[in-house]
């Protein structure tokens, strides 16, 4: 039986820490108060929690967790941070027996592990990403909304390019007519980067310091394994190496627990 090549981590670094997955909980209700954001996000950003049926993916319940007063509905939001739980329920809102309003705050969840993703709605940021990202398999940039899973790797891997793009769109530098989508780019990219600074960038900088010393952590393995890059791998006990293109990092309770890649067959 042909064996799937394993990623050759030789030279990548020594694993300094291993994380554990969250414990499962069947039929555990979720308290909305516990999911409220610690501090209000900036204008144009909101938090939302979704409950999806685990078979169909249909949203059966959702609620906002930021408590902010938003601008009129004709003003576009920049991005949402969406927390998603799986549930066995297909409907929520009415009791199945009495047809009266369900008194529970949220549906029952089948697994208390949650998935967090950023839903980018800003045309300016979407245009910026499509302009600066040349190749990033596993992440779609199509549609009016771009969904990026936590810890938002495409944004971290293109941190420098995104900042430079925003600076080029600074109001003081807009001396010539530009694309309408770039008019708000400086302001909205700044809000996006401020959010990243409050969430993932402190951990990213610590990991980069470890990388300089030849170390890395399991949770942050994705930082060095950027989708689109070519790596080496080999079969168990084989002396032959194969080239692979990283598609994305996935699995378990967080990024870094599995590597999906394309094998570049050399015909040997």
Residue, then its C-alpha position, 0 to 999 in steps of 0.5 A: x500500500x502506498x504511504x502518504x509522505x510525511x512533512x520533513x520538519x528537519x531544520x524547521x526548529x525544535x518544538x517548544x510546547x504542545x497544546x491540548x484540545x478543549x474538552x467535549x461537552x454534550x448538551x451544554x447550553x452556552x451563556x451569552x454573557x460569557x461570550x460578550x467581547x471583553x472590550x468594545x471593538x472600534x466603529x465598523x467592527x462587530x462580534x456575532x455568535x452563530x449556531x449551525x446544524x451540524x449536518x446541514x450547516x444551516x444557521x438556527x440562531x445567532x446574536x450580537x455580542x458587542x453591545x455597541x450602537x451602530x451607524x445607520x444600516x446604509x453604512x457598511x461594516x468593515x468586518x465581523x468576528x463570528x464564533x460558531x458552535x455546532x448543534x443538533x437542532x434544526x430550528x430554534x425560537x419555538x418550543x416543539x411541544x407548545x409552539x411558544x417562544x423557547x425560553x432558553x438563551x441559546x440552542x444546545x451544542x454538541x461540542x463546546x469547542x468553537x470556531x472563530x472566523x473574521x468575515x471581511x465585508x469592506x470592499x477596500x480591504x477585499x480589494x487590497x487583499x486581491x491586489x497584494x496576495x499573489x498565491x495563497x491556496x486554501x483561502x478564497x478571496x472571491x465574493x462580497x465577503x471573505x471569511x478568514x479563520x482565526x488566527x487570520x494567517x493570510x493577514x499575518x503572512x501579508x502584514x507588511x504588504x497590507x501596511x504598505x498598501x494602506x500607506x499608499x492610500x493615505x489621504x495626504x498622498x491621494x493627489x491624483x484620481x484613484x480607484x474608488x475602493x481605495x478612498x477608505x483603504x487607509x482608515x479601514x486597514x488601520x482598523x483591521x491592523x489595530x484589531x490584529x495588534x490586540x489579538x494575534x500579533x503579540x503571540x506572533x512576535x513572541x513566536x518570531x523571537x523563538x524562531x530566531x533561536x531555532x525554536x517554535x511552538x505547536x500552536x504557532x507552527x502555521x507561522x512558518x508554514x505559509x500556504x503556497x511555499x514549497x517544502x521537502x518530505x519523504x516516506x518512512x525509511x526512504x532516502x528519497x525526498x519529494x517536493x510539496x506545496x503547502x495548501x493550508x494548516x488545519x486540524x484539532x483544536x487549532x492551527x498547526x496540528x496538521x499540514x495539507x499539501x500537494x505532492x510534486x511528483x518527480x517521476x522517480 
